[in-house]
Amino acid sequence: METNSDVLIIGGGLAGLTAAIHLSQNNLKVTLIEKSEFPKHKVCGEYISNEILPYLKWLGADVSELHPTNISKFEFTANSGKAATATLPLGGFGISRYSLDNFLYQKAVSNNCTILKDNVTDVTFIKDIFTVTTANQILKAKIVLGAFGKRSNVDQVLNRNFFNKKSPWLAVKAHYQGNFDNDLVALHNFNGGYCGVSKVENNIINICYLADYATFKQYKNIEDYQQNVLYKNKHLKAVFENSALLFDKPLTISQISFEKKQPVENHILMIGDTAGLIHPLCGNGMAMAIHSAKIASELILEYYADKCIVRNQLEKNYTKEWNKHFGKRIAMGRILARVLTNKTLTNIFVSLVASFPKILPEIIKQTHGKPIAIN
Ligand SMILES: Cc1cc2nc3c(=O)[nH]c(=O)nc-3n(C[C@H](O)[C@H](O)[C@H](O)COP(=O)(O)OP(=O)(O)OC[C@H]3O[C@@H](n4cnc5c(N)ncnc54)[C@H](O)[C@@H]3O)c2cc1C
């Protein structure tokens, strides 16, 4: 049967765009479908681990062109005001998703990927071929990558387990102007959630927090909630009071699920958040999205190059690699989130890491990867 491309990618966030660049660079015909326009702001802490730098350079996407901030220090504070600091083992950089996603999009376009602005409404797999239906057309492909993020209508179409379970988490993010150290990423705990603060390009401060809906809904609006709940942490109060909002209003998303997902479903290889979301307090979701795109792309290239590899083998290999690289990190993220959203445990945690400063970098290492090796 005739197909429109070798690989069809659903979703043009970091995972989808990275895979599009990697596969097209190796002469596969790629179609990517993204429902939103570029550039666009996204709810994200925008601190990204340096582990992905060698790989992005190898792809010809050198992010230093975007003038990110270099981040080397980490501060953690509890609602009580107790604080602990550490040097980040690998370090990272601060860049807005507005710039980063658009940068990768431009790179994918220049690699001759076909990028369609459309909404995928259905995916079926019959006789070894996928049929992907969008609002405007029907496309066929032998391989489909699911890169549709943490929650999408496609999850519902595929009847994925996590979709029907209600999640208590929502997130709020905005850019601000003010004073904040360029080289610092701070994680401030508050009752019912935690808030990341760091700088991105152009001296802009990103403030992004994850909040428990049960606590949030007791207040009439975001401002009210922040003043009554987040300001209880004196460090966060100082950050907000010394910053001016640059957006018209903060961006919000809800139903953020940290439930287990499968890296392959209905023969679709899932990459980025579509395969599993790590708690944002780990600051590693973006690096994982990019890394999972690399792993999937390499296996797809092998599949197309070697006629002996069958689909079943491709799926098994991807599942194995995904679990090897990300399984433990996600599990560690879940444990940390449980500790750091509990008042008593958080205070014990901060006292412990403040007294034994070597512990914190070791914990950070458990949620991060090593610099991505290029073969
Ligand atoms: C509050 C919060 C803070 C975070 N902070 C950090 C941080 O500081 N550092 C870090 O590394 N990670 C952070 N993360 C995680 C990070 O944002 C994600 O891991 C990352 O965005 C994953 O990229 P992705 O490509 O998988 O998904 P996304 O970037 O969400 O991209 C998915 C794309 O799919 C598109 N799409 C969905 N459905 C369809 C459809 N039907 N048809 C067409 N297109 C579709 C969407 O429009 C979207 O563009 C944070 C997450 C949250 C929730």
The ligand as a Tripos MOL2 file, in Angstrom:
@<TRIPOS>MOLECULE
LIG
   53    58     1     0     0
SMALL
NO_CHARGES

@<TRIPOS>ATOM
      1 C1          4.5670   22.3890   35.5640 C.3       1 LIG1
      2 C2          5.6330   21.7350   34.7480 C.ar      1 LIG1
      3 C3          6.9310   22.2080   34.8150 C.ar      1 LIG1
      4 C4          7.9490   21.5720   34.0810 C.ar      1 LIG1
      5 N1          9.2180   22.0440   34.1850 N.ar      1 LIG1
      6 C5         10.2220   21.4070   33.5310 C.ar      1 LIG1
      7 C6         11.5650   21.8690   33.6240 C.ar      1 LIG1
      8 O1         11.8790   22.8900   34.2420 O.2       1 LIG1
      9 N2         12.5290   21.1490   32.9870 N.ar      1 LIG1
     10 C7         12.2420   20.0420   32.2490 C.ar      1 LIG1
     11 O2         13.1780   19.4390   31.6930 O.2       1 LIG1
     12 N3         10.9710   19.6050   32.1100 N.ar      1 LIG1
     13 C8          9.9550   20.2620   32.7180 C.ar      1 LIG1
     14 N4          8.6690   19.8280   32.5750 N.ar      1 LIG1
     15 C9          8.4000   18.6990   31.6630 C.3       1 LIG1
     16 C10         8.4190   19.1520   30.1900 C.3       1 LIG1
     17 O3          7.6050   20.2610   30.0030 O.3       1 LIG1
     18 C11         7.9350   17.9940   29.3120 C.3       1 LIG1
     19 O4          8.5800   16.8060   29.7020 O.3       1 LIG1
     20 C12         8.1980   18.2840   27.8370 C.3       1 LIG1
     21 O5          7.4470   19.3750   27.4220 O.3       1 LIG1
     22 C13         7.8400   17.0690   26.9900 C.3       1 LIG1
     23 O6          7.8850   17.3690   25.6290 O.3       1 LIG1
     24 P1          6.9560   16.5610   24.6150 P.3       1 LIG1
     25 O7          7.4530   16.8550   23.2560 O.co2     1 LIG1
     26 O8          6.8430   15.1610   25.0600 O.co2     1 LIG1
     27 O9          5.4940   17.1720   24.8200 O.3       1 LIG1
     28 P2          4.9290   18.6160   24.4710 P.3       1 LIG1
     29 O10         5.9750   19.6480   24.5000 O.co2     1 LIG1
     30 O11         3.7320   18.7940   25.3400 O.co2     1 LIG1
     31 O12         4.4480   18.4730   22.9530 O.3       1 LIG1
     32 C14         3.3170   17.7190   22.5760 C.3       1 LIG1
     33 C15         2.7390   18.3790   21.3230 C.3       1 LIG1
     34 O13         1.7110   17.5420   20.7690 O.3       1 LIG1
     35 C16         0.7130   18.3770   20.2300 C.3       1 LIG1
     36 N5         -0.5100   17.6000   20.1190 N.ar      1 LIG1
     37 C17        -1.2350   17.0170   21.1280 C.ar      1 LIG1
     38 N6         -2.3170   16.3950   20.6200 N.ar      1 LIG1
     39 C18        -2.2710   16.5610   19.2750 C.ar      1 LIG1
     40 C19        -3.1220   16.1540   18.2110 C.ar      1 LIG1
     41 N7         -4.2340   15.4520   18.4260 N.pl3     1 LIG1
     42 N8         -2.7940   16.5060   16.9490 N.ar      1 LIG1
     43 C20        -1.6710   17.2360   16.7060 C.ar      1 LIG1
     44 N9         -0.8280   17.6630   17.6730 N.ar      1 LIG1
     45 C21        -1.1320   17.3230   18.9430 C.ar      1 LIG1
     46 C22         0.6060   19.5360   21.2330 C.3       1 LIG1
     47 O14         0.0330   20.6700   20.6600 O.3       1 LIG1
     48 C23         2.0710   19.7240   21.6290 C.3       1 LIG1
     49 O15         2.7150   20.7390   20.8830 O.3       1 LIG1
     50 C24         7.6230   20.4600   33.2620 C.ar      1 LIG1
     51 C25         6.3100   20.0030   33.1730 C.ar      1 LIG1
     52 C26         5.3150   20.6240   33.8990 C.ar      1 LIG1
     53 C27         3.9040   20.1150   33.8140 C.3       1 LIG1
@<TRIPOS>BOND
     1     1     2 1
     2     2     3 ar
     3     2    52 ar
     4     3     4 ar
     5     4     5 ar
     6     4    50 ar
     7     5     6 ar
     8     6     7 ar
     9     6    13 1
    10     7     8 2
    11     7     9 ar
    12     9    10 ar
    13    10    11 2
    14    10    12 ar
    15    12    13 ar
    16    13    14 ar
    17    14    15 1
    18    14    50 ar
    19    15    16 1
    20    16    17 1
    21    16    18 1
    22    18    19 1
    23    18    20 1
    24    20    21 1
    25    20    22 1
    26    22    23 1
    27    23    24 1
    28    24    25 2
    29    24    26 1
    30    24    27 1
    31    27    28 1
    32    28    29 2
    33    28    30 1
    34    28    31 1
    35    31    32 1
    36    32    33 1
    37    33    34 1
    38    33    48 1
    39    34    35 1
    40    35    36 1
    41    35    46 1
    42    36    37 ar
    43    36    45 ar
    44    37    38 ar
    45    38    39 ar
    46    39    40 ar
    47    39    45 ar
    48    40    41 1
    49    40    42 ar
    50    42    43 ar
    51    43    44 ar
    52    44    45 ar
    53    46    47 1
    54    46    48 1
    55    48    49 1
    56    50    51 ar
    57    51    52 ar
    58    52    53 1
@<TRIPOS>SUBSTRUCTURE
     1 LIG1         1 GROUP 0 **** ****
